[in-house]
Amino acid sequence: MGTWFKNATEKDLLIINTVRFLSLDQVERAKSGHPGMPLGASHIPYLIYDRFLRFNPKNPSWINRDRFVLSAGHASAMLYSILFVMGYDLELEDLKQFRQLNSK
């Protein structure tokens, strides 16, 4: 996990672990998906969103927002969880519908 974790706050670690567990819950509930990426890499998108990206969850179409693209489909549960904890328009119920027909 690198030296960044030496400077991580309790809040940082709580959010990262929340993303991990939300992602695992999505994969388990769907009986489909890949838990490895969220377990091993949740700190990476959290760090990028928290420290570097300019974004506004209340205005996701903001023209000057930064974009984050992670093309690995294995990370989709993790990305949904990151967006949830960062305040985007996702409810816990939306995460529970991961990989289901008619989900967000």
Backbone as CSV, one residue per row, in Angstrom:
resi,resn,N_x,N_y,N_z,CA_x,CA_y,CA_z,C_x,C_y,C_z
1,MET,0.816,-1.196,0.000,0.000,0.000,0.000,0.857,1.257,0.000
2,GLY,2.124,1.114,0.204,3.016,2.238,0.071,3.097,3.120,1.302
3,THR,3.908,4.156,1.164,4.157,5.044,2.295,3.011,5.998,2.572
4,TRP,2.086,6.140,1.651,0.963,7.055,1.871,0.216,6.697,3.142
5,PHE,0.097,5.414,3.450,-0.685,4.990,4.609,-0.067,5.427,5.927
6,LYS,1.203,5.749,5.934,1.817,6.260,7.160,1.208,7.600,7.552
7,ASN,0.753,8.361,6.560,0.167,9.677,6.801,-1.354,9.672,6.727
8,ALA,-1.950,8.523,6.558,-3.410,8.439,6.443,-4.055,8.760,7.787
9,THR,-5.151,9.495,7.711,-5.901,9.807,8.921,-6.853,8.657,9.235
10,GLU,-7.414,8.704,10.413,-8.409,7.701,10.786,-9.604,7.767,9.830
11,LYS,-9.965,8.989,9.428,-11.073,9.166,8.478,-10.742,8.507,7.139
12,ASP,-9.519,8.720,6.642,-9.102,8.096,5.379,-9.269,6.583,5.440
13,LEU,-8.753,5.983,6.498,-8.805,4.525,6.629,-10.234,4.022,6.781
14,LEU,-11.065,4.787,7.482,-12.472,4.408,7.631,-13.180,4.414,6.278
15,ILE,-12.945,5.444,5.480,-13.590,5.536,4.161,-13.084,4.428,3.242
16,ILE,-11.793,4.185,3.242,-11.230,3.130,2.395,-11.818,1.772,2.772
17,ASN,-11.887,1.492,4.049,-12.463,0.213,4.479,-13.959,0.145,4.195
18,THR,-14.643,1.277,4.280,-16.064,1.317,3.920,-16.244,0.957,2.451
19,VAL,-15.402,1.518,1.593,-15.457,1.200,0.161,-15.202,-0.288,-0.053
20,ARG,-14.248,-0.831,0.644,-13.957,-2.266,0.516,-15.170,-3.115,0.879
21,PHE,-15.762,-2.820,2.029,-16.883,-3.646,2.483,-18.135,-3.437,1.642
22,LEU,-18.391,-2.198,1.209,-19.526,-1.973,0.308,-19.341,-2.763,-0.982
23,SER,-18.131,-2.747,-1.506,-17.838,-3.474,-2.746,-18.007,-4.974,-2.560
24,LEU,-17.495,-5.496,-1.464,-17.644,-6.927,-1.193,-19.109,-7.309,-1.048
25,ASP,-19.879,-6.458,-0.382,-21.315,-6.726,-0.235,-22.014,-6.769,-1.588
26,GLN,-21.631,-5.859,-2.495,-22.242,-5.847,-3.826,-21.955,-7.147,-4.571
27,VAL,-20.701,-7.555,-4.553,-20.300,-8.776,-5.266,-20.992,-9.994,-4.659
28,GLU,-21.034,-10.063,-3.348,-21.669,-11.200,-2.676,-23.167,-11.251,-2.970
29,ARG,-23.829,-10.102,-2.879,-25.277,-10.063,-3.117,-25.598,-10.452,-4.559
30,ALA,-24.770,-9.990,-5.496,-25.003,-10.288,-6.912,-24.590,-11.716,-7.271
31,LYS,-23.823,-12.344,-6.409,-23.259,-13.670,-6.698,-22.450,-13.630,-7.991
32,SER,-21.866,-12.460,-8.228,-21.114,-12.253,-9.452,-20.219,-11.029,-9.266
33,GLY,-19.033,-11.091,-9.814,-18.126,-9.955,-9.721,-16.778,-10.385,-9.178
34,HIS,-15.923,-9.415,-9.005,-14.546,-9.686,-8.610,-14.199,-8.888,-7.356
35,PRO,-13.974,-9.551,-6.235,-13.655,-8.834,-4.999,-12.188,-8.410,-4.877
36,GLY,-11.315,-8.957,-5.692,-9.889,-8.687,-5.540,-9.509,-7.234,-5.728
37,MET,-10.035,-6.602,-6.756,-9.688,-5.212,-7.033,-10.114,-4.292,-5.886
38,PRO,-11.353,-4.371,-5.406,-11.729,-3.500,-4.284,-10.893,-3.761,-3.025
39,LEU,-10.573,-5.006,-2.760,-9.778,-5.309,-1.567,-8.368,-4.737,-1.666
40,GLY,-7.779,-4.835,-2.843,-6.392,-4.426,-2.988,-6.153,-3.011,-3.446
41,ALA,-7.164,-2.368,-4.013,-6.901,-1.079,-4.651,-7.853,0.043,-4.261
42,SER,-8.698,-0.133,-3.280,-9.671,0.913,-2.930,-9.015,2.216,-2.496
43,HIS,-7.812,2.134,-1.978,-7.128,3.354,-1.557,-6.741,4.232,-2.751
44,ILE,-6.583,3.652,-3.920,-6.122,4.427,-5.078,-7.193,5.402,-5.573
45,PRO,-8.407,4.940,-5.939,-9.397,5.933,-6.371,-9.807,6.869,-5.236
46,TYR,-9.804,6.370,-3.993,-10.121,7.276,-2.879,-9.113,8.417,-2.831
47,LEU,-7.840,8.090,-2.887,-6.794,9.105,-2.842,-6.923,10.079,-4.007
48,ILE,-7.185,9.569,-5.197,-7.327,10.428,-6.373,-8.519,11.370,-6.204
49,TYR,-9.674,10.829,-5.818,-10.856,11.674,-5.632,-10.665,12.654,-4.484
50,ASP,-10.135,12.207,-3.384,-10.042,13.046,-2.194,-8.969,14.117,-2.298
51,ARG,-7.864,13.829,-2.976,-6.733,14.750,-2.960,-6.504,15.520,-4.260
52,PHE,-6.994,14.998,-5.383,-6.577,15.585,-6.649,-7.700,16.057,-7.567
53,LEU,-8.783,15.318,-7.669,-9.818,15.650,-8.647,-10.664,16.834,-8.213
54,ARG,-11.038,17.640,-9.202,-12.030,18.693,-8.994,-13.352,18.135,-9.494
55,PHE,-14.326,18.032,-8.591,-15.623,17.479,-8.962,-16.672,18.026,-8.014
56,ASN,-17.920,17.927,-8.444,-19.041,18.371,-7.626,-20.146,17.332,-7.754
57,PRO,-20.348,16.506,-6.738,-21.365,15.454,-6.826,-22.774,15.997,-7.030
58,LYS,-22.999,17.242,-6.611,-24.327,17.845,-6.788,-24.527,18.347,-8.212
59,ASN,-23.427,18.480,-8.951,-23.483,18.936,-10.338,-22.524,18.083,-11.172
60,PRO,-22.883,16.817,-11.424,-21.957,15.915,-12.118,-21.677,16.301,-13.570
61,SER,-22.440,17.225,-14.124,-22.201,17.675,-15.497,-21.377,18.958,-15.553
62,TRP,-20.872,19.410,-14.422,-20.052,20.618,-14.348,-18.954,20.550,-15.406
63,ILE,-18.893,21.564,-16.238,-18.016,21.548,-17.407,-16.533,21.486,-17.022
64,ASN,-16.147,22.078,-15.908,-14.737,22.119,-15.514,-14.313,20.976,-14.594
65,ARG,-15.165,19.974,-14.454,-14.814,18.848,-13.589,-13.676,18.042,-14.211
66,ASP,-12.931,17.404,-13.358,-11.939,16.440,-13.826,-12.645,15.123,-14.098
67,ARG,-12.050,14.320,-14.926,-12.612,13.001,-15.255,-11.653,11.919,-14.775
68,PHE,-12.228,10.857,-14.254,-11.439,9.699,-13.830,-11.954,8.502,-14.608
69,VAL,-11.080,7.870,-15.372,-11.463,6.709,-16.169,-10.638,5.515,-15.697
70,LEU,-11.336,4.487,-15.301,-10.700,3.219,-14.963,-11.433,2.171,-15.771
71,SER,-10.779,1.633,-16.777,-11.482,0.784,-17.735,-11.646,-0.664,-17.280
72,ALA,-11.023,-1.043,-16.185,-11.124,-2.434,-15.730,-12.524,-2.718,-15.188
73,GLY,-13.262,-3.559,-15.895,-14.595,-3.935,-15.430,-14.559,-4.619,-14.078
74,HIS,-13.408,-5.197,-13.739,-13.255,-5.858,-12.442,-13.414,-4.865,-11.289
75,ALA,-13.303,-3.584,-11.593,-13.349,-2.561,-10.544,-14.702,-1.874,-10.436
76,SER,-15.707,-2.341,-11.149,-16.982,-1.608,-11.179,-17.626,-1.481,-9.801
77,ALA,-17.612,-2.514,-8.984,-18.195,-2.413,-7.640,-17.447,-1.372,-6.815
78,MET,-16.143,-1.340,-6.957,-15.333,-0.361,-6.239,-15.669,1.060,-6.683
79,LEU,-15.826,1.261,-7.984,-16.143,2.597,-8.483,-17.516,3.061,-8.011
80,TYR,-18.508,2.181,-8.032,-19.821,2.549,-7.499,-19.707,2.933,-6.028
81,SER,-18.925,2.196,-5.276,-18.763,2.485,-3.845,-18.058,3.818,-3.622
82,ILE,-17.036,4.101,-4.429,-16.337,5.391,-4.330,-17.300,6.531,-4.617
83,LEU,-18.080,6.409,-5.686,-19.041,7.467,-6.013,-20.054,7.650,-4.891
84,PHE,-20.472,6.562,-4.276,-21.412,6.624,-3.156,-20.812,7.400,-1.983
85,VAL,-19.599,7.054,-1.563,-19.006,7.732,-0.405,-18.589,9.162,-0.717
86,MET,-18.404,9.484,-1.994,-18.048,10.850,-2.366,-19.269,11.751,-2.538
87,GLY,-20.463,11.188,-2.386,-21.660,12.017,-2.362,-22.452,12.093,-3.646
88,TYR,-22.138,11.254,-4.608,-22.919,11.257,-5.845,-24.314,10.692,-5.599
89,ASP,-25.191,10.871,-6.562,-26.599,10.490,-6.427,-26.770,8.974,-6.502
90,LEU,-26.289,8.307,-5.489,-26.449,6.862,-5.343,-26.911,6.596,-3.918
91,GLU,-27.868,5.739,-3.794,-28.349,5.332,-2.472,-27.789,3.945,-2.169
92,LEU,-27.812,3.586,-0.918,-27.369,2.250,-0.531,-28.170,1.185,-1.273
93,GLU,-29.437,1.460,-1.503,-30.293,0.523,-2.244,-29.789,0.333,-3.680
94,ASP,-29.240,1.398,-4.269,-28.664,1.277,-5.617,-27.481,0.305,-5.612
95,LEU,-26.658,0.387,-4.584,-25.518,-0.529,-4.491,-25.986,-1.967,-4.309
96,LYS,-27.089,-2.134,-3.617,-27.633,-3.482,-3.413,-28.146,-4.089,-4.718
97,GLN,-28.409,-3.255,-5.714,-28.903,-3.728,-7.007,-27.782,-3.934,-8.025
98,PHE,-26.554,-3.947,-7.569,-25.387,-4.134,-8.432,-25.542,-5.381,-9.300
99,ARG,-25.324,-5.195,-10.596,-25.388,-6.269,-11.599,-26.762,-6.914,-11.713
100,GLN,-27.799,-6.140,-11.453,-29.168,-6.620,-11.594,-29.834,-5.860,-12.738
101,LEU,-30.806,-6.478,-13.375,-31.542,-5.801,-14.440,-32.197,-4.539,-13.907
102,ASN,-32.190,-3.492,-14.725,-32.816,-2.203,-14.429,-32.165,-1.462,-13.271
103,SER,-30.936,-1.784,-12.922,-30.240,-1.032,-11.876,-29.610,0.211,-12.492
104,LYS,-29.147,1.131,-11.644,-28.506,2.362,-12.140,-27.195,2.039,-12.814
